[in-house]
Amino acid sequence: MLHMVCDCCGRKKKLFESFAVIKTKTDQLNFCVDCNDLAYKLRDDANEMNKDFYNLHLEQWKKCTKKPSKSFIEWQEAFIAPLEKKLNSIDK
C-alpha cells in the first residue's frame, strides 16, 4: 500500500483523512488539510488586498513547510509570485 505524504510539510496521510491533490504540468502534489488551507488563505488575502493577513499566513505556511518536495518548492514559487505582484501594486 502506498502512503500518501503531504508535499509541503511531509505529514503522512492517516486513515480517513482527506488530502488535496493539485495537478501540475508534469506532476501531482498532495497537500494535507492544514497546508491546503494556508494556500487558500494566502490567495484570498492577496485577492482582498489584505497585506497584514497575507504576511501572517505566508509566515505560517513557511513555518509548516518542513519537508517540502522539489516539485512543491517550484509550485509554491510560481503560486506566490503573482500574489506578491498583486499586493505590491497597491504600494505604487
C-alpha positions in Angstrom: 0.0 0.0 0.0 1.3 3.4 -1.0 1.4 6.0 1.8 0.3 9.5 0.7 2.6 12.2 2.1 2.0 16.0 2.1 4.4 17.6 -0.4 4.6 20.7 1.9 5.1 19.5 5.5 5.8 15.8 5.0 3.0 14.6 7.1 1.7 11.1 6.3 -2.0 10.7 5.5 -3.9 8.9 8.2 -6.8 6.6 7.7 -10.0 8.5 6.6 -8.0 11.8 6.4 -8.5 13.7 3.2 -5.7 15.2 1.2 -6.0 17.7 -1.6 -4.4 16.8 -4.9 -3.0 19.5 -7.2 -2.1 18.6 -10.7 0.9 20.4 -12.2 2.1 20.2 -15.8 4.4 17.3 -15.1 3.4 16.0 -11.7 0.8 16.0 -8.9 1.2 17.4 -5.4 -0.5 16.1 -2.3 -1.5 18.6 0.4 -2.7 17.9 3.9 -5.7 19.9 5.1 -3.6 22.4 7.0 -1.2 23.2 4.2 -4.1 23.4 1.7 -6.0 25.8 3.9 -3.0 28.1 4.2 -2.5 28.2 0.4 -6.2 29.2 0.0 -5.9 31.8 2.8 -2.9 33.3 1.1 -4.6 33.5 -2.2 -7.7 35.0 -0.6 -5.7 37.6 1.3 -4.0 38.7 -1.9 -7.3 38.9 -3.7 -8.7 41.0 -0.9 -5.5 43.1 -0.9 -5.0 42.4 2.8 -1.2 42.6 3.3 -1.3 42.1 7.0 -3.1 38.8 6.8 -1.2 37.8 3.7 2.1 38.2 5.6 0.8 36.4 8.6 -0.4 33.4 6.6 2.8 33.4 4.5 4.8 33.2 7.7 2.6 30.3 9.0 3.0 28.5 5.7 6.8 28.8 5.7 6.9 27.5 9.3 4.9 24.4 8.4 6.9 23.7 5.3 9.3 21.3 7.0 9.9 18.6 4.4 9.0 20.1 1.0 9.4 18.1 -2.2 11.3 19.7 -5.1 8.1 19.8 -7.1 6.3 21.6 -4.2 9.1 24.3 -3.9 8.8 25.0 -7.7 5.0 25.1 -7.5 5.0 27.3 -4.4 7.3 29.9 -6.0 5.0 30.0 -9.1 1.9 30.2 -6.9 3.3 33.1 -4.7 4.8 35.3 -7.4 1.6 36.7 -8.9 0.1 37.2 -5.4 3.2 39.2 -4.4 3.0 41.2 -7.6 -0.7 42.0 -7.0 0.0 43.1 -3.4 3.0 45.2 -4.3 0.9 47.0 -6.9 -1.0 48.8 -4.2 2.2 50.4 -2.9 2.7 52.3 -6.1 
